[in-house]
Amino acid sequence: MAWYHTYFKGLPQRAWKLHQDEEYTEYEVDFLRDVLEIKPDSQVLDVLSGYGRHALPLSEDGCELTCIDISPEYCNELQAVVKKRNLPIQVVCTDILEYEFPNGFYDSAYCFGNSFSFFPRAEMQLFISKTAHAIKTGGHFAVHTENLAESILPNFQTRNWMPVKDDIIYLAENEYRPELGCIEAEQTFISGKEKITHTVRQHIYTLSELTFMFENAGLQVVGTFGNLEADPFVLGDEQLYMVARKL
């Protein structure tokens, strides 16, 4: 069983949510509205959606969303908000690699939140191909990652830590495994007397590799950006926003 099947619950999940910047999320949502050409009647797919920080504001535009995530805690939280506010969001709690998408149903799709590096090579190709299969011809797929090789490797850190809100401390011991193309990390979360440690693998791809996988799935990459201002991605940029069109 892959690490992400059991990671997103309890303290790590709370730390991830508290670490998010609401203002920056609003900028990302505006970016998605633009690059995905979202209209009030659009059918939009949010893959690895978490607690719906992008889907919730997008649903208020009148489009319909399908949100897929593997975490029951996140899905239950999102479902409660959807029910309370009567929003046009369908929540699917499952492993996306096992889910059968309808062919060409969605106008667009996105995967934001730095979860685009969970999968090793063969599974990553399957993930991209499944998502492409679900999008209509001419529709767009946008992804975000902070784990591109050109971002991580120039300034690779074997150890790092940071405080999180609510007195949570995050620590990581990182080892780059070149034979696997991944970072194997021991992540520790501490809050008062509570301490949780997980070993995770973040798979590191070059931009060229991702472009190849997208093209292999019938997606033409139309933009690679280093920020939400749509400046072209260059070596050393801390994150990548990539947009592709279904051929």
KOLPAZA-626388 format. One record per atom (N, C-alpha, C): residue in three letters; y, z, x. Coordinates in steps of 0.02 Angstrom, whole numbers, padded with zeros to 5 digits, always signed. Layout:
! residues N
alaYZX/...
//
This chain:
! residues 247
met-00060+00000+00042/met+00000+00000+00000/met+00062+00000+00044/ala+00109-00045+00030/ala+00170-00050+00070/ala+00215+00012+00060/trp+00255+00027+00110/trp+00296+00087+00109/trp+00343+00092+00050/tyr+00368+00034+00027/tyr+00419+00035-00026/tyr+00389+00053-00095/his+00323+00056-00100/his+00292+00077-00163/his+00305+00151-00178/thr+00314+00191-00127/thr+00322+00263-00137/thr+00388+00291-00110/tyr+00429+00249-00081/tyr+00490+00272-00047/tyr+00545+00292-00097/phe+00554+00252-00149/phe+00613+00260-00192/phe+00602+00311-00248/lys+00603+00374-00227/lys+00600+00430-00274/lys+00627+00492-00238/gly+00652+00538-00278/gly+00675+00601-00250/gly+00735+00594-00204/leu+00735+00631-00149/leu+00792+00636-00104/leu+00813+00569-00073/pro+00767+00527-00048/pro+00790+00462-00021/pro+00824+00419-00073/gln+00799+00420-00134/gln+00830+00381-00187/gln+00899+00407-00204/arg+00906+00473-00207/arg+00972+00503-00222/arg+01021+00488-00166/ala+00998+00491-00103/ala+01042+00476-00047/ala+01066+00404-00048/trp+01021+00358-00065/trp+01040+00287-00068/trp+01094+00276-00121/lys+01085+00306-00179/lys+01134+00297-00232/lys+01201+00327-00214/leu+01201+00387-00185/leu+01263+00419-00166/leu+01300+00382-00111/his+01263+00344-00071/his+01293+00307-00015/his+01332+00245-00038/gln+01321+00224-00100/gln+01353+00163-00124/gln+01427+00174-00139/asp+01466+00123-00125/asp+01538+00125-00137/asp+01553+00086-00201/glu+01579+00120-00252/glu+01590+00088-00316/glu+01640+00030-00311/glu+01692+00039-00272/glu+01742-00013-00265/glu+01713-00075-00232/tyr+01672-00064-00180/tyr+01640-00121-00146/tyr+01591-00156-00193/thr+01556-00117-00234/thr+01510-00147-00283/thr+01549-00193-00330/glu+01609-00173-00350/glu+01650-00215-00394/glu+01666-00282-00359/tyr+01680-00280-00294/tyr+01693-00341-00257/tyr+01631-00386-00255/glu+01572-00354-00246/glu+01510-00393-00245/glu+01497-00426-00313/val+01511-00390-00366/val+01502-00417-00433/val+01548-00477-00444/asp+01610-00472-00422/asp+01657-00529-00427/asp+01631-00589-00387/phe+01602-00575-00328/phe+01573-00627-00287/phe+01515-00661-00324/leu+01473-00621-00355/leu+01416-00649-00393/leu+01440-00692-00451/arg+01491-00669-00487/arg+01518-00708-00543/arg+01539-00777-00519/asp+01568-00778-00459/asp+01595-00841-00432/asp+01540-00887-00408/val+01498-00862-00361/val+01449-00907-00329/val+01392-00926-00375/leu+01376-00883-00424/leu+01322-00899-00470/leu+01347-00936-00532/glu+01413-00943-00537/glu+01444-00978-00593/glu+01421-00949-00660/ile+01424-00882-00665/ile+01400-00846-00724/ile+01446-00857-00783/lys+01416-00874-00840/lys+01452-00884-00902/lys+01427-00832-00953/pro+01464-00823-01009/pro+01444-00773-01059/pro+01373-00781-01085/asp+01347-00843-01087/asp+01280-00853-01114/asp+01227-00863-01060/ser+01244-00848-00997/ser+01197-00859-00942/ser+01137-00811-00945/gln+01079-00836-00924/gln+01020-00794-00913/gln+01016-00781-00838/val+01021-00718-00818/val+01027-00700-00747/val+00970-00653-00727/leu+00939-00666-00670/leu+00884-00626-00644/leu+00908-00584-00586/asp+00899-00517-00592/asp+00916-00470-00538/asp+00850-00444-00510/val+00832-00468-00450/val+00769-00447-00420/val+00781-00389-00372/leu+00737-00339-00375/leu+00744-00277-00338/leu+00811-00245-00358/ser+00817-00232-00422/ser+00882-00216-00453/ser+00905-00144-00444/gly+00859-00099-00424/gly+00879-00029-00419/gly+00900-00001-00486/tyr+00953+00039-00485/tyr+00977+00070-00547/tyr+01028+00026-00583/gly+01035-00037-00561/gly+01075-00086-00598/gly+01149-00085-00583/arg+01168-00067-00521/arg+01240-00061-00507/arg+01276-00129-00511/his+01240-00184-00502/his+01270-00250-00512/his+01258-00276-00583/ala+01199-00262-00608/ala+01180-00289-00674/ala+01222-00259-00731/leu+01237-00195-00727/leu+01274-00163-00781/leu+01343-00195-00792/pro+01384-00203-00741/pro+01449-00237-00753/pro+01441-00310-00772/leu+01391-00345-00745/leu+01381-00415-00763/leu+01361-00422-00837/ser+01322-00374-00862/ser+01301-00378-00932/ser+01360-00370-00980/glu+01412-00338-00957/glu+01471-00329-00999/glu+01510-00395-01007/asp+01493-00445-00966/asp+01524-00511-00973/asp+01493-00552-01029/gly+01438-00526-01057/gly+01405-00561-01112/gly+01343-00599-01092/cys+01328-00603-01027/cys+01267-00637-01006/cys+01207-00590-01015/glu+01148-00618-01016/glu+01087-00579-01023/glu+01051-00574-00956/leu+01029-00513-00939/leu+00998-00501-00875/leu+00927-00476-00882/thr+00885-00497-00835/thr+00819-00468-00825/thr+00820-00433-00758/cys+00807-00367-00758/cys+00809-00327-00697/cys+00738-00306-00679/ile+00717-00321-00618/ile+00650-00304-00596/ile+00654-00258-00535/asp+00618-00202-00538/asp+00616-00155-00482/asp+00550-00117-00484/ile+00530-00092-00427/ile+00466-00058-00422/ile+00471+00017-00433/ser+00532+00045-00433/ser+00542+00117-00439/ser+00546+00139-00512/pro+00498+00179-00536/pro+00503+00205-00605/pro+00566+00246-00617/glu+00587+00284-00566/glu+00647+00325-00575/glu+00709+00282-00587/tyr+00716+00229-00546/tyr+00773+00184-00555/tyr+00769+00148-00622/cys+00709+00124-00639/cys+00701+00086-00701/cys+00713+00130-00762/asn+00690+00191-00760/asn+00702+00237-00817/asn+00776+00253-00824/glu+00809+00262-00767/glu+00881+00276-00769/glu+00919+00217-00799/leu+00902+00157-00776/leu+00936+00097-00801/leu+00921+00087-00875/gln+00858+00096-00895/gln+00839+00087-00965/gln+00876+00135-01010/ala+00888+00196-00988/ala+00925+00245-01028/ala+00997+00222-01039/val+01028+00195-00987/val+01097+00170-00993/val+01099+00109-01039/val+01051+00064-01031/val+01048+00004-01074/val+01043+00024-01147/lys+00999+00072-01162/lys+00990+00094-01231/lys+01052+00127-01259/lys+01083+00170-01218/lys+01142+00207-01240/lys+01200+00161-01254/arg+01209+00109-01212/arg+01266+00065-01219/arg+01249-00001-01253/asn+01186-00008-01274/asn+01164-00068-01309/asn+01182-00132-01271/leu+01159-00135-01209/leu+01175-00191-01165/leu+01119-00243-01165/pro+01136-00307-01152/pro+01086-00360-01151/pro+01048-00364-01085/ile+01010-00311-01070/ile+00971-00307-01008/ile+00899-00290-01024/gln+00853-00329-00998/gln+00782-00314-01001/gln+00760-00284-00935/val+00729-00226-00936/val+00708-00191-00876/val+00632-00199-00868/val+00611-00224-00810/val+00540-00234-00795/val+00523-00192-00733/cys+00479-00144-00741/cys+00460-00100-00686/cys+00392-00124-00659/thr+00395-00159-00602/thr+00333-00187-00574/thr+00345-00209-00502/asp+00291-00224-00468/asp+00294-00255-00402/asp+00310-00329-00412/ile+00366-00352-00386/ile+00387-00420-00398/ile+00337-00471-00372/leu+00299-00454-00321/leu+00250-00500-00293/leu+00192-00512-00340/glu+00184-00469-00390/glu+00130-00476-00438/glu+00154-00500-00507/tyr+00219-00509-00514/tyr+00247-00527-00579/tyr+00248-00603-00588/glu+00230-00626-00647/glu+00230-00698-00662/glu+00294-00716-00700/phe+00338-00752-00667/phe+00401-00773-00697/phe+00392-00834-00741/pro+00432-00840-00794/pro+00433-00903-00832/pro+00464-00958-00789/asn+00438-01018-00793/asn+00461-01073-00751/asn+00529-01098-00775/gly+00578-01098-00729/gly+00643-01128-00743/gly+00680-01097-00801/phe+00674-01032-00810/phe+00706-00999-00868/phe+00777-00975-00853/tyr+00789-00952-00792/tyr+00852-00919-00776/tyr+00904-00969-00748/asp+00966-00957-00767/asp+01021-00998-00741/asp+01036-00981-00669/ser+01023-00919-00649/ser+01037-00897-00580/ser+01000-00833-00566/ala+00998-00814-00502/ala+00965-00753-00481/ala+01000-00725-00420/tyr+00990-00660-00409/tyr+01018-00630-00349/tyr+00975-00571-00327/cys+00980-00555-00262/cys+00947-00498-00232/cys+00997-00465-00184/phe+01030-00413-00208/phe+01080-00378-00169/phe+01057-00307-00154/gly+01092-00274-00107/gly+01076-00205-00093/gly+01034-00195-00031/asn+01030-00246+00012/asn+00995-00240+00076/asn+00920-00228+00069/ser+00892-00250+00013/ser+00819-00244+00003/ser+00782-00309+00018/phe+00817-00356+00048/phe+00789-00422+00059/phe+00743-00425+00120/ser+00735-00369+00154/ser+00694-00368+00215/ser+00632-00326+00208/phe+00611-00311+00147/phe+00552-00269+00136/phe+00487-00304+00155/phe+00487-00372+00153/phe+00424-00408+00155/phe+00411-00443+00222/pro+00348-00439+00247/pro+00330-00480+00306/pro+00328-00554+00287/arg+00317-00597+00337/arg+00329-00669+00329/arg+00295-00701+00269/ala+00230-00693+00261/ala+00195-00726+00207/ala+00219-00700+00139/glu+00229-00635+00133/glu+00253-00606+00070/glu+00325-00625+00056/met+00365-00631+00108/met+00434-00653+00099/met+00437-00724+00071/gln+00395-00768+00097/gln+00393-00836+00071/gln+00371-00836-00002/leu+00323-00794-00019/leu+00301-00788-00089/leu+00357-00762-00133/phe+00392-00712-00110/phe+00448-00683-00148/phe+00502-00736-00161/ile+00521-00773-00110/ile+00572-00825-00118/ile+00548-00880-00165/ser+00485-00900-00156/ser+00457-00954-00198/ser+00452-00933-00271/lys+00432-00870-00284/lys+00428-00846-00352/lys+00497-00847-00385/thr+00547-00824-00349/thr+00614-00823-00377/thr+00639-00894-00389/ala+00627-00939-00342/ala+00648-01008-00351/ala+00614-01039-00411/his+00551-01024-00422/his+00513-01049-00478/his+00545-01029-00545/ala+00576-00970-00546/ala+00605-00944-00607/ala+00673-00973-00624/ile+00706-01007-00576/ile+00774-01032-00585/ile+00773-01104-00609/lys+00820-01120-00651/lys+00828-01189-00675/lys+00852-01234-00617/thr+00835-01298-00621/thr+00861-01346-00573/thr+00937-01345-00575/gly+00967-01340-00516/gly+01039-01336-00511/gly+01066-01266-00511/gly+01023-01217-00529/gly+01044-01147-00528/gly+01048-01119-00458/his+01080-01061-00451/his+01092-01033-00385/his+01055-00966-00376/phe+01039-00952-00312/phe+01007-00890-00292/phe+01049-00861-00235/ala+01075-00801-00244/ala+01117-00768-00193/ala+01081-00706-00167/val+01083-00697-00101/val+01051-00639-00071/val+01098-00605-00022/his+01085-00541-00010/his+01125-00502+00037/his+01077-00463+00082/thr+01092-00460+00147/thr+01053-00419+00192/thr+01095-00397+00251/glu+01081-00337+00274/glu+01111-00311+00336/glu+01060-00311+00393/asn+01002-00341+00381/asn+00947-00339+00430/asn+00931-00408+00458/leu+00980-00451+00461/leu+00970-00515+00495/leu+00966-00502+00570/ala+00925-00542+00605/ala+00917-00533+00678/ala+00984-00539+00714/glu+01026-00586+00693/glu+01090-00597+00725/glu+01139-00538+00712/ser+01123-00496+00663/ser+01164-00437+00649/ser+01138-00375+00685/ile+01072-00367+00684/ile+01041-00305+00709/ile+01032-00304+00785/leu+01004-00357+00813/leu+00981-00355+00882/leu+01036-00352+00935/pro+01095-00383+00925/pro+01146-00377+00977/pro+01168-00305+00992/asn+01164-00261+00943/asn+01185-00192+00953/asn+01132-00144+00925/phe+01069-00157+00943/phe+01015-00118+00916/phe+01019-00045+00937/gln+01011+00001+00888/gln+01014+00073+00901/gln+00945+00103+00889/thr+00919+00139+00938/thr+00854+00171+00930/thr+00859+00235+00889/arg+00919+00266+00888/arg+00929+00326+00849/arg+00996+00321+00813/asn+00998+00343+00752/asn+01062+00349+00717/asn+01057+00402+00662/trp+01113+00428+00643/trp+01115+00478+00590/trp+01182+00472+00554/met+01185+00496+00493/met+01248+00497+00457/met+01244+00548+00401/pro+01301+00579+00387/pro+01303+00624+00328/pro+01311+00583+00265/val+01280+00606+00211/val+01286+00574+00146/val+01317+00626+00099/lys+01345+00605+00045/lys+01374+00651-00003/lys+01322+00702-00028/asp+01347+00756-00058/asp+01303+00809-00084/asp+01265+00844-00028/asp+01294+00845+00032/asp+01264+00882+00089/asp+01197+00854+00110/ile+01186+00790+00102/ile+01125+00758+00126/ile+01138+00728+00195/ile+01092+00739+00241/ile+01096+00710+00308/ile+01038+00661+00316/tyr+01055+00602+00343/tyr+01005+00550+00356/tyr+00998+00540+00431/leu+00937+00540+00455/leu+00922+00527+00526/leu+00868+00473+00531/ala+00872+00433+00584/ala+00822+00380+00593/ala+00804+00371+00666/glu+00740+00364+00680/glu+00714+00345+00745/glu+00687+00274+00737/asn+00717+00226+00772/asn+00701+00156+00763/asn+00666+00126+00823/glu+00614+00087+00810/glu+00579+00050+00863/glu+00573-00023+00840/tyr+00599-00069+00882/tyr+00591-00139+00866/tyr+00523-00163+00889/arg+00484-00193+00843/arg+00417-00217+00858/arg+00420-00293+00861/pro+00431-00322+00921/pro+00440-00395+00925/pro+00379-00435+00904/glu+00319-00406+00914/glu+00258-00443+00896/glu+00251-00449+00820/leu+00284-00404+00783/leu+00282-00405+00710/leu+00347-00430+00680/gly+00399-00435+00721/gly+00464-00456+00696/gly+00493-00405+00647/cys+00486-00341+00664/cys+00511-00290+00618/cys+00537-00229+00656/ile+00575-00189+00621/ile+00596-00124+00646/ile+00553-00072+00610/glu+00518-00032+00649/glu+00479+00023+00621/glu+00520+00086+00630/ala+00536+00119+00576/ala+00582+00175+00578/ala+00553+00237+00545/glu+00564+00293+00577/glu+00549+00357+00546/glu+00614+00384+00518/gln+00620+00385+00453/gln+00682+00406+00420/gln+00673+00476+00391/thr+00721+00518+00404/thr+00719+00587+00380/thr+00781+00602+00339/phe+00771+00633+00282/phe+00825+00654+00237/phe+00822+00730+00231/ile+00879+00762+00241/ile+00883+00835+00239/ile+00938+00856+00191/ser+00921+00901+00145/ser+00970+00930+00099/ser+00952+01002+00088/gly+00991+01048+00118/gly+00974+01118+00114/gly+00906+01132+00145/lys+00860+01161+00107/lys+00793+01175+00132/lys+00745+01118+00121/glu+00768+01065+00087/glu+00725+01008+00073/glu+00728+00957+00130/lys+00670+00934+00151/lys+00665+00885+00205/lys+00610+00836+00189/ile+00626+00772+00190/ile+00577+00720+00175/ile+00580+00667+00230/thr+00521+00646+00254/thr+00518+00595+00307/thr+00473+00538+00284/his+00496+00477+00295/his+00457+00417+00279/his+00456+00371+00340/thr+00401+00336+00349/thr+00398+00282+00398/thr+00405+00216+00360/val+00454+00177+00380/val+00468+00114+00345/val+00469+00056+00395/arg+00458-00003+00368/arg+00463-00064+00408/arg+00513-00111+00376/gln+00565-00128+00414/gln+00614-00178+00392/gln+00602-00241+00432/his+00584-00295+00398/his+00566-00357+00432/his+00629-00397+00448/ile+00634-00417+00510/ile+00696-00447+00536/ile+00687-00523+00541/tyr+00732-00559+00510/tyr+00729-00633+00509/tyr+00792-00662+00541/thr+00784-00718+00575/thr+00843-00756+00595/thr+00869-00796+00536/leu+00930-00817+00540/leu+00958-00858+00487/leu+00919-00923+00481/ser+00897-00949+00537/ser+00858-01011+00537/ser+00792-01001+00499/glu+00758-00945+00509/glu+00696-00931+00474/glu+00707-00928+00398/leu+00759-00892+00377/leu+00773-00887+00306/leu+00789-00955+00276/thr+00828-00994+00312/thr+00845-01061+00288/thr+00782-01103+00278/phe+00736-01099+00326/phe+00673-01135+00321/phe+00633-01113+00260/met+00629-01047+00248/met+00591-01021+00192/met+00622-01042+00126/phe+00687-01041+00123/phe+00722-01063+00062/phe+00708-01137+00049/glu+00715-01178+00100/glu+00702-01250+00092/glu+00630-01262+00072/asn+00583-01223+00100/asn+00513-01231+00084/asn+00499-01214+00011/ala+00544-01174-00020/ala+00536-01155-00090/ala+00577-01199-00137/gly+00607-01252-00109/gly+00647-01297-00150/gly+00717-01274-00162/leu+00744-01235-00116/leu+00812-01209-00121/leu+00854-01236-00063/gln+00911-01265-00079/gln+00956-01290-00028/gln+01010-01238-00014/val+01014-01214+00048/val+01065-01165+00066/val+01134-01199+00066/val+01180-01172+00027/val+01246-01203+00021/val+01301-01159+00050/gly+01285-01098+00069/gly+01335-01055+00099/gly+01305-00995+00134/thr+01329-00980+00195/thr+01307-00920+00232/thr+01371-00885+00255/phe+01382-00825+00228/phe+01446-00792+00238/phe+01436-00723+00270/gly+01485-00703+00310/gly+01483-00638+00343/gly+01517-00583+00305/asn+01550-00602+00249/asn+01584-00553+00208/asn+01597-00582+00139/leu+01628-00542+00096/leu+01641-00564+00027/leu+01702-00610+00022/glu+01738-00617+00078/glu+01793-00665+00079/glu+01768-00735+00095/ala+01702-00742+00103/ala+01669-00806+00115/ala+01686-00836+00183/asp+01698-00794+00233/asp+01704-00819+00301/asp+01635-00837+00326/pro+01628-00894+00362/pro+01562-00914+00385/pro+01529-00861+00429/phe+01464-00851+00419/phe+01427-00803+00459/phe+01424-00824+00532/val+01436-00776+00577/val+01432-00788+00649/val+01392-00731+00681/leu+01368-00744+00742/leu+01329-00695+00779/leu+01368-00628+00784/gly+01333-00574+00765/gly+01364-00508+00769/gly+01392-00483+00704/asp+01400-00526+00654/asp+01423-00502+00589/asp+01373-00450+00562/glu+01398-00398+00531/glu+01355-00343+00510/glu+01313-00358+00449/gln+01330-00410+00412/gln+01292-00426+00352/gln+01296-00501+00337/leu+01249-00522+00296/leu+01245-00592+00275/leu+01244-00596+00200/tyr+01287-00639+00172/tyr+01282-00660+00102/tyr+01264-00734+00103/met+01206-00750+00074/met+01183-00819+00075/met+01174-00844+00004/val+01194-00906-00008/val+01190-00937-00074/val+01152-01002-00068/ala+01104-01012-00113/ala+01064-01074-00113/ala+01062-01102-00183/arg+01049-01168-00187/arg+01045-01203-00251/arg+00975-01231-00261/lys+00948-01224-00321/lys+00881-01250-00337/lys+00885-01326-00344/leu+00843-01360-00305/leu+00842-01433-00306/leu+00798-01459-00364/
//
